[in-house]
């Protein structure tokens, strides 16, 4: 029996429909002990799932900031919008047009969080699978900002290493407690941030505490601060909590960053600061991401992995390590879900010059392509029409590789047999998973052996 992820969030939470403004569909409101979630469209699944996710933050935030665990009279407000357009209209109304490009934000003045669903998905997919993994990440990150606002009155003055670093750490703690992530290195969505931070391994701790990270690419700066706070909680959790208590007592305003750095350095002590300077690059070097995700989003907790592509962009997620042997077999149960697209892609032998793709397309069958990255061209190497392919059906797929030869099996039937003589050394590079633009794929029992 298949238990859908969305159903797991509907067991204990009460969700009510409320009238909305004339230009909106019916809203759904879900209220918990600490949060009030407003979903600006008619989805009981989305409201229940969003509330359970953000409520999972509180135990970790309470310990981090020294908060109580009791119910809040004045709930923290989280808003979820159906797409970027609805989010943009809300920002016009509530933030004077600011933060529209962000697609997620936490507003100081109204003490409220706002998130656009990403990727945009069909009503059918939303009802069955619930919110995309990326959307859950964004909800948790912005909700974590709201908790910091409530916990620390000087939040407007916080340096970025604290503001964004704490939000990111809390997000991952909540995802772990929800069973949606095993660890930072196993999560495809975390991989690029880790890689960017590792590119800045020579930065010293004092510079990061000064918010002195410099890089033309803003995402690199952001990644360093996020991974740095994860390091602090992994190696100096007690001291970090003590430092936050001290920072909480500081006044805000001019020079706050310097005073916050001093408070943290005093909590560490001179020997602790020296140890941190020594251990920070070692911590970075020890992070070994399992995935490299160039297009989001893939969720890999448990035996069933859900991959959802943006409507106009192919989703791609690669293993970071090569297969390492010339003969192997990729096996998986593949189920395409009812979204805007209809193609799942098994990716093989990633290298600088390109890769091989085995595409399972509903309404047609199987295509095997080779992609030339330098020319940005696709060459069809084999194709086989298959009747009866449809949404929500499970297909047993096996790809056998022997050197440069590839054989594709669907349901026990050989549907393609191709030799790639031009790929010297055989198809030994990293393998990956893909969903064509607008497609949603559930990968089950994936193994390479």
N, C-alpha and C positions, 0 to 999 in steps of 0.2 A: 504493500500500500504506500502511495506517495503522499506525504504530508507536506503541504505547501508552506513556505516560510511565512507568508502573510497570516496564515491561520493561527500560528503560534502566538501572535500578538493580540488575538481577539478573545482570550479566555477570561480575563479578569477586569477589563477596563470598560467603563460606561462611556459611550460616545453619544452625543445628542446632536440633532440637526437643528439649526437656528436660522431664522430668516436673515437674508443678507441684503445689501444694497440692491437697488433695482437692476443695476448693470451686472451683478454677479449671480452665479448659480448659488444654490443653497450651500451655506457653510456647514462644516462639521466642527464641533468644539469638544475637546476632551480635557478633563481637569483631573490632575493628580494631587499628591501631597505638596509638591513644590512648584509645579509648572501648569500653565494653562496653554494648551495648543489650539490654535485657530487654523483650520485648513480651509482655504478660500475656494473650495470646490466640494462637490458632493461625493465624499469617499470615506466611509466608515473605516475601511481598512487603513487608509493613510493616517487618519486621526489617531486611531488606536496604536498603530505602529510607531508613529512619531512620538506620542506621549510616553510609551514604554521605553523608547530609546533615551529620551532626555531625562526621564526620571532615574535611569541607571547611572547618570552622572553624580547624583547627589551624595551617595556614601563616600565616593572618592574625593569629591570636592569638600565635603564636611571635614574629612581628615586632613586634607591639604591646607585649608584655610582656618581650621578650628571652629567650624560651625556646628550648631546643634542638628540633631537628626529629626526633630519634630516637624509637624506640618506647618507650612507658611500660611498666614492669613492673606497676605498680599502675594499672589502667585506671580512667578516669572512668566512673561508672555512670549510665546514662540509662534510665528506666523509662517505658513507654508503656502506657496502659490503654484498653480498648475503648470506654468511655463514662464519663460523670461519676459514675455509681454505683460502678463498680469503683475509680475514682480516690479517691472519698470513703472507701471501705473501707480503702484503702491509707493514707490520711492518718489515719484512726482508729488504725491499727496502728503507723504509723511516726512520726507527728507529734502524737499525742494529740488528734487532731481539728482541728488548725490547718490553715489554707490550703485548706480544702475548697471555699470559694467561689471561690478563685482559678482552679481547674482546671489550674494549672501552677505549679510551684515548684521551687526548689533548696534542699535542706536542708543547713544548716551541719553539724549533728551527725553525720549519716551520709555527708556529702559525696556526695549523690546527687540527681539531678534526676527529677521526676515530672510527667507530662503526660497529660491526658485527651484523647482524640481529639475534635477539633472541626472541622466539624460531625460529628455521628454519621452514618455512612453504612452502606449495606447491604453484605453480604458480596460480592455481585456487583460492586458499584462498586469496592470495595477491591481485589478481585482483578485487575480490569482496569486501573483508573486509578491505584491506589496511594493514598497518604495525601493527604488534602485539603491545600491550600496553607496554610491557617491552622494546621493541625497541624504542618507542617514549620517554619513560623515559630516556633511555641511551643517545639518541640524545640530549635531552634537558639538561641533566646534563653536557655533554662534551661541548656543545655549550655555556653554562653558564660560563664554565672555559675560553673560548675564549674571552667573553665579559670582564671578569676580567683582562685578559692579556692586552686587549686594554685600559681598564680604568685606570689601576694602573701599572706604569712602574716598580715597585719593586715586581712584582708578584712572581718572583722566590724565594723570601725570605718569602713568606706568611706562617704563621702557619696554621696547618691543620684545626683548628676550623673555620678559615676564608675561606680558599680555598675550602674545601669540604662542609662546612656549608652553605656558600653563594650559592654555586651551587645547593645544594639540595633545599634550600628555593626558589630560582628563578624557579627551575623546577616545584615545586608545584604551584607557582603562575601562571605559564604559563598553566599548566594542568587545573587549575581552570578556567582560562579565556577561554580556549578551550572547556569547558564543559565536560571534561573527568574525573573530580574528583569534589566531593562536599566538602570534608574536609579531613584532615589528618587521622582522626580516622575512616572514612568510607572507606578508600582505603586499600584493602587487601595487596598490596605490601608494605605498610608502617608499617604494624602491627608488624612484627618481630623486626624491628629496634626500635620501641617504647618500646617493651618488653625488649630488650637488654639494652636500655638506662635506663629504670626503675630499672634494676638490679644494676645500678651504682648510685642510687639516693643519696648516702652519699658523693659523690664527691662534693667539694666546687667549686664555680665559679672561684676562683683564680687558682686552679689546672687545670681546663679546659683551661683557658686563657694562661696558661704556656705550653699547649700541654702535660700535665702530666698524661693523662689518660692511665692507664696500665691494660692490660688484655691479657692472652695467645691467646685469640680468636680475631683476628684482626677486624672482623666484629662488635664486641662489641665496640671497641675503635672508629671505624668509626661511629657507630650509635649514640654514645654520642655526638660527635661533630656536627653531622647533626641535631639532635633534639635540641641541645643547641642553634644553630643559629635561629631555628624556634622560640624558646622561646624568644630570644632577639628581634626578629621582632614582636612578639606578644605583648610583654610587654614594650619594650624600643626602638621602631622603630626610633624615631627622634634622640635619643642619639646614636644609632648604626650607622645611616647615618652620623652623625657628627664625630663619631670616625673613620669611614672609610675615611672621608676627611682628618683627621689628620694623619692617617696611610699612606695615599697616599703620603703625603709630606715627609715622613721619607725616608732616604736612605736605601738601602738594605744591605745585607751582614751579617757579624758576629754580634750576639746579637740583631738581628732584632726582634725576638720573644719577648724578654724582653721589648724592646721599644714599640712594638705594644700593649702589655699588659698594659703598663703604659699609653699610649695614650687613651686606652679604659677606664681604671680606672679613668683617669682625666675627661673624658667626662661624666661618670656616677656621679662622685663626691663621697665623702666618704659616705654620706647618701644613695646615689643610689647604691653603692657597697654593703652596708649592706642589703639594701632591696633586691637586686638581690640574695645574699646568702640565704636570708630567703625564697624568692619566687620561686627559681629554683626547689627545691624538691617538693613544692606544685604544681607547673605547671606539673611536671612529674606525680605526683599522680593523677592529674585531667584528664590525657589522658586515655581514655577508648576505645581501638581499638575494632571495631565491628567484625573484621575477624582475623583468625590465618591461614596464608597461608604457608603450608610446601612445596608446589611445585607450581611454578608460571606457567602461569600468568592469573589472573582473573580481568576483568575490570567491575566495578559495577555502573558506572554513568548512569542515566536514567533507563528506564523500561527494556531495553534489555541489558543483560550482556554477554560479549564475554569471553570465557575461552579457552585458547590455551595451549596444553601440548607440552613439548619438545619431540622430536622423540622417545627417549628411556626412558622417565620418566613420570609417571602418575602425572597429576596436581591435587592437593588437596587444597581446601580452606574451612575452618570451621568457623562457627559462634563461638564467644567466650563465649556466654551465653548459658546455657542449655535451652531447650524448656520450662521446668518448669511445665509441666502438662502431665498427663498420656494419655489424649485423644486429638488428634490434627490431622490436615490434611495438608500435603505438596502438593502444586499445582504449576505447571509450564507448559509452552509451550516449548518444546524441539526441537531444530533443529540441526542436525549434518551437519557440513560443509565439503566440499571436501578437506581433508587434508590427512595425512598419516595413520591415525587411524579411527576407526568407532564405538567408544563406549562412551556413556555418563553415569556418575555415580551419583546417588542421595545417599548421605551419611547420616546416622542416628546414634544417640546414641553414640557419641564419649566418651570413657572413657579409663582409663589406660589399661584395658584388651583388647581393640580393638574397633570395630564398626560394623555396618551393612551397606551393600552396595546393592543398587538396580541398576542393570546394564541394560541399553538399548543398544543392539548391533545390528547394521545393518547386514542383511543377516542371522540373527538368531531370536532374540526376546528379552525376558526379563529373567534375572537371579537374584536371591536374594542370597547373600552370607553373612556369618558371618566371620569376620576376628579376629583371635586370635593373638594379638600383641606379647605375650610372646613366643609362638611357631612359629610365623611368618607363619601361615598357613591359608588357605581359605577353608571354607566348603560351598558347594552349598546346599541351603535349599529349593529352588524351582526354576523351570524353565518352560518357556512357549514359544514355537515357534510361531512367528508371520510372516505371509507372507506380502510381499509388502513394508517392511521397506527399505528406501532409503535415500540418501543424499538430503539435501535441502528441505525435507518435514517437516512440523510442526506437532508434536505429542502432544496431550493433555495428560499429565501424572498427576495422583493423587495418593498419598500414604496416606492411612488412618491408623492411629495408635490408638489403644485402649489398653492401658496397655502394655502387651507383645505381642499382636497380631498385625500383619501388613497385610494390603490388598493393592495390587497394581492394579491400573486401567490405561489402555492405550486406548485412544479414547472411553472412556465410558465402556470398557469391562474389567471385573475382570480377571487378568492374573496370580495372585499369592495371596495365603492366607496362612500365616505362623505364628506360635506362637513360640516365643523365651522364653521358660520357664527358661532357664539358666540365662537370663538377669534380675537380681533381681531389682524390683522397676519399671520395664517397660522401654520402649525406650524413656526416658526423657532427655537424654544428648543432647549436641549441634548437630545441623544438618549442612550439608555442601554440596558442589558441587564438582564434579570431572570430569576430562576428561582423558580417558585412553591414554597411550603413543601415541603421534602422532595425537591425535584427537583434533578437534576444535568444540566447542559447543556454540550455542547461546541460552541462557536461557532467556525466556521472562515471564513477569507477575509472577515472583516467589513470593509466599506467604506461610506462615505457620500460620495456625489459628485453 
